[in-house]
Amino acid sequence: MTSYYRRLTVGPTVLNIPVQPPTKSKLPVFPPRRPYNNIIQSSFGITLRSRKCWRVEATVRSAGRSEGGDGAKKVGPGPGQGPGPCSYSVEDRTVEVGSKRDRTVEVAVAVAVTVVLGVGNRVLYKLALVPLKHYPFFLAQLATFGYVLVYFSVMYLRYHAGIVTHEMLSMPKAPYLVIGLLEALAAATGMAAGAILSGASIPILSQTFLVWQILLSTIFLGRRYRVNQLLGCFLVTVGVVITVASGSSSGHSLKEAGIFWNLMMIVSFLLQATDTVLKEVIFLDAEKRLKGGSVDLFVVNSYGSAFQALFICLLLPFLSKLWGIPFSQLPNYLKDGAACFLNMGGTLSSGCDGAPLLPLLFIIVNMGFNIALLHLLKISSAVVSSLASTFSVPISVYIFTLPLPYLGVASSLPAGFVAGAIILVMGLLIYAWSPSDPSSAIPSPSS
């Protein structure tokens, strides 16, 4: 006897259930029955349902669906009861709530890691300049070109491991070129203004970075911010300014430097903010190009760093002049800087105690900070990543009041540090208080 199969589809499950064909001898013929919710249809004018079929149907049924025919007993929840354990609505809702909870935890962990690495980045940069106090330009170029080598090496390994795909590498390279140009120009303008401005005034002007990010994400990403989010960002900025500026003459130095150099530093932070928003655009565009997938972090870092190194080479005569190094003497300067970095002994490495350990620690932590910051930007937004980075400023100020090695006498805590820190934390809480919905300023995480 030949077997016939009818396909039974219940929700997302497809079951192939064997049904024996009717025989002419003993099988009674029933009148055609109306299919229940288009679940079982019979082209023979016959509906055959075995006990086993009913059992399978009951296990995958949504809440409130009958176990048998039109007059069968209901197996759904009774009055006052919630959906059954096999309810699709409960399963879907559970997955949705779980995904939101997982996303919140992931963002919180990423923020914590970014803050810790941000503090380490600021502290170790100060320590790295102790042995390389005469060669800060060498340290900057070592980090820039070292990142290219490290990032591409990691991307190569991830490509052979199947994490980085050919589709990711085939994405347009024009955005990466723009990223490299923006980062190189930001470095050039920042160095030019930093040579004139005092150290205390730069963190104050850096708070314009958050303002630029809000404006640019509103213009280019169509993002809308609630009143409490804008108020939170404003309080964060005020808190940092109070923390850094209290007890210092930063306000006076801002006036002495002149409006041009202040604007030059603000333009530098504008370029950096444009760079971060463009990276967010790349992640959002990758979801469409990769059909719900996401581009790997090391693809963005590798190509962005490569183009940045290219433009740094083109701007090298200008940058060396900003650091007070004639371009004709740049080879000797780099050679002396390498000798001090290696600290191999001799007259060239005298006074380079702490190298190469401290500079290497800075480069490693700085690389980790950049990766963590980009990961946070990927799963949240440019503004959230900026807030996490900003939160590391007052913590770094406090760390510098501790007796750190190689720094000598610890600096005193600013008079308004506690007040500024309280305002900053209040701003972060007000910003995070916003309920999550589709209009939130924090986008859904990438796949």
N, C-alpha and C positions, 0 to 999 in steps of 0.2 A: 504494500500500500504506500502510495506517495504521500510524504508529509507536506503540509502547508504551514506557512508562517505568516502571522499577522503582526504588525509593529504597533506596540503600545507605548505612547509617549505621555509621560507624566512630568510636567515641569521641565527641568533640564535633563531628566533621565530618560533614556531610550532603552526599552526592554524588548527583546525578541522572544516571544512566548509561542511555543509550538501548539497548534490547534489541529486536531484531527478532522478530516473532511467528513461530511455527513454520509451515512450509509443508507441504503434503500430498505434495509430489512427492519431494524428495530428503532431507529432514531426518529423520534417525533419531530415534526416541523412546527415551529412556533411562528406566529406572525412577527413581522419586523418590529423591532423596538427602537424608540428614539435614542440615539447615543447620548450618554451622559457627559456633558461638557466637551463633546468631540473627543472623548478619550478612546472609546472603543466603537469602531464602525465595522459593519459586515457587508460585504458586497454580495453575499449569498442570500440575503434576506433572513439570516439566522444569526443569533447572538449566543455564543457558547462561552460560559464562564465556569471555570473549575474552581474548586476550593483553594487551590494553590494561587490561581490568578487573583482571587479576592485578597489573599494574604499579602501578596506583593503590592497590590494597589493601595492597601491600607497603610503600609509602612511608609509610602512616599507621598501620601495625600496631605494637602494643606488643611488647615484647621477648618472645621465645619463641614467638610465634604462627607457624604454618606458612604458607608462601607459597602452597601449593596446597591440595589436598584432604587427606583423612585420611592418605594415604600420601606426601604431598609432602614435600620437604626443608624442614627448619627453617631459618629465617633469624635466629633469636635468637642470643644470645651463647653461646659455647661454654663448656666447663668452665674455671673460673678467670678468665673474662672478666667485665667489668662489663656493665651494660645497654647496649643499642645507642643510637645517637645519636637515634633516633626514639622512644625509650621514653617513655611518658607518666609513668612513675614518676620517671624522671630529670628530665623537664621540670618536674613538679610540685615535686620536691624542690629543684630549682635555683631556681624562683621563690620557694619558701618561704625558702630560705637567703638569697637575694638581698634579699628584703623585710626580713628581720631585720637584715641588714647595713646596708641603706639606713636603716632606722629607727635603728640605733645611731649611724650617722654623723650623721643629722639631729638626734638628741637632743644629741650631743656638740657640734655646731656651735651649736645653740640655747643650750646651757649657756655656751659661751664668749662668745657675743654678750651674753647676759644678765649675765654677770660684768663684762664690759667696760663696758656701759652702767650697771650698778649702781655701779661705781666712779666713773664720770663723773657720775652723778646725785648721789652724796654730796659729791664735791669741788665741783661747780658750785653746789650749794645753799649751801655755805659761801661761795663767791665771790659769789653773787647777793645774799647778805645784807650784803655790804660796802657797796654803794651804798644798799641798802634796809634798813639796820640799824634804822631807826626805823619801818619799815613792813613787818614780816614778815607781818602779817595781810593786808595788801593783796596781797602776793605769793601767799599761799595762795589767796585768792579769785580773783585773776587767773588762776591755773593751773586752778582748778576750773571756772570758767565759760568759760575759753578752750578747755578740752578739749571741752566740749559742742559749741562751734561747729566746731572742727576735725574731731572724730570724725564728726559728722553730715554735714559737707561731703564727707569721704572716703567715707562710706557711700553718699551720694547718687551720687557718681561711680562707685562700684563697682556700684551697682544698675543704672545705665544701661549699664555695661559687661557686665552679665550675670553678674558674680561673686556679688553678693548677689541672691538670688531672692525671689520673693513668699512662698514657703513659709517662708523664714527670718524674714521680717518678720511673718508670721502666727503665730509661736510665742507662747505665753502670756507676758504681760508681768509677771505676779505675781512670778516669780523676780527679774526686773530691779529691781522696786520694793523687794524685800527687800535686794538688793545695795546699792542706793542708801541705804537706811535704815541698814544695817550700817556702810557707809563713813562716813556722816555722824556716827553715834554714836561710831565709833572715833576720828574726828577730834576730837569734843568731849571725850571722856574722855582722849584722849592730850594735848590741849592743857591740860586742867585739871591733870593729873598732871605734865606737862612744865614747867609754871610753877613747881612746887615742887621737883622732883627736879633733881639736878645733871646736866650733860651726860654725864659718864662713867658714871653709873648707868643711863641709859636703854638703851644697847646691851647691858648685862648683862641687864636685865629683858626685852629684846626676844627673848632666846633661848627664852623660854616660848612664843613663836610657833610654833616647830617642834614642841614638845611638844603644843600644842593641835591642830596639824594631824594629827599621828599619831593622837591620840585620836579626833578628829572623823571622819577617813577610815575608821578602824576601825568606828566606830558607824554612820555613815550610808552608807558605801560598801562595808562588809563586807570591807575589805581586811585582810589578815594580813601581818605583817612577820616576817621571820626574825630570829634572834638577832643575826647579824652586822649586819643593817640597823639594829636598835635600838642596838647597840653603836656603830656608825658615827655615828648621830645624836647619841648621848651624847658621844662624843669631839669632834664638831664644836662642840657647845655648850660643852664644857669649854675647847676651844682658843680660842674667841672670848672667853670670860670671862677667861682668863689674858692674852690679848693686850690687851684693853681695860683690865682692872682693875689690871694690874701697874704699879706706880709711881704710882698715883693714890689718892686718898682716897675712891674710890667706895663702898667698904664702909662707911666712916664716914658718908657722906652718906645711904646707904640707911637707916641707923639714925636719923639726925637727921630725915629726912622723915616718919617714922612709918609704921605699917603700913597706914593707910588709903590714902595716896597711892601706895604701892607696889602695893597691890591694885588701885587705880584704873588704873595703867599696865598691869598684867597683864590686866585686863578689856579694855582697849583692844586688846591683841594677841589676846585671845580673839575679839573681834569681827572683827578682820582675818583671822584664821585661818578663821572661819566663812564669811567672804566668799569666800575662795579655794576652799574645799571646795564651796561652793554653785555657783561658776562651773564647777568640774569636773563637778558633777551636771548642769548645763545642757548641757555638751558631750556627756556620755553620753546624756542624754535626747534630744538632737538627732539622734543616730545612729538612734534608733528612730523618731522622728517623720519624719525625712527619708529613711528607708529606706536606711541606710548612709551617708548624706551627713553633713556637719558644718556647723554654723552658723559664719558668718564672724566673725572676731575683732572687726571694727568694729561689728557688730550688738550684741554683748555690751558693748563699750566705750561705744557711743553711748547705749544705753538706760540702762546702769548709771550713766554720768556724768550723764545728764539727771535721773534720780531723785535722785542724790546732790546735785546743785545745788538741786533742789526742797527737800530736807530741810535743806540748809545755810541756805537762805533762812528756813525756819521756825525754825531754831535760831540765827539771826543775833544776836538780842539776848543770848542766853546766851553765844555764842562771843565776841562783842565784849567782854563783861564779863570773860571769862577773859583776854583780852589787855590788860586795863586801859583799855579805851576805852569811855566812857559811850555808850550807844546814841544819845543825842541828838547827840553829837559825831561819830558815825560818818560822815555825809556829808562833813564837812570833812576828816576823816582820809583817806577814800578819794580826795578831790580832791587833797590834798597828796601822797598816795602816787602818784597818777597823774602829777603834775608832776615828782616825783623820778624816776619810772620813765622818763618821756620825756626828762628831763634837757635841757630846752629853754632853760635859762638863767634867771636871776632869783634872787631870794632863796629861793623855795620849793625850787629844785633845787640849792642850795649843799650841797656835801658828798656829792653823788650821783655821783661819778666812777666810771665803769665801766658806768653805765646808758646806754641800755637793752641793751647788748650782753650783759653777764653774765646779767641776768635772762632774756633771750630764749634764750640758750644753755642755761640750766638748764631752762626750760620745754620746749624741743625735746628735750633729752636725757632729761628725765623722761618725756615722752610716749613716746619710743622705748623706754625701759626698761619702761614699763607694757605696751606692745605685745609686747615680747620676752618678758616674764615671763608674759603671758597665752598667748602662742604655746607657750612651754615647758610650761606647765600643760596645754595642749590635747593635746600629743603625748606627755606623760609623766604626771606626777602633781603634786599640790600639794606633796608633800614634796620632790620633786626640784627644783621651782622655788624652794622655800624654801632648800634647801641651796645652790643657785647664788647666791641673793641673799645668804646668810650668808657665802659665800666672799669676797664683795666687801668685807666689813668689815675684815679685816686688811690687805688691799691698800690700802684707803682710808687706814688709819692710817699706813701707810708713805708714801703719796703726800703726806700732810700734813707729813712731815719734810723734804720737798724745798722749795727756795726758789720758792714760787708767787707770781705777781703779786698785788698788792693785799692779801696776807695778812701782810706784814711779816716778822718773824722766824719761821723755821720751828720747829715744835715738836720736841722730842726724842723719840727712839724709846723706847717703854716697855721696862723692863728684861726683862720676860718675853716680849717679842714673838716672838723666834725659837722659844722653847719652845712658846708657844701656837700659832704658825703650823704647826709640825711636828705637833702633836697634831691640829690641824684637818685637815691634809692626810691624815694617817693615818686619821682618821674617814671622810673622803670615799672613800678607797681601800677601806676595809673595807666601806662601804655599797655601793659599785659592784662589789665582788668577787662579789656574789651571782649565781649562774647564772640565765639567763633561762628561765622556764617559765611555764605558765598560772597558777601560784600566786604569781608574783612580785608585788611591790608596785607595779611599774611597769606600767600597763595598756597594751594595744595602742593604737597611734596611731589617731586618728580619720581617716576617709577624707576 
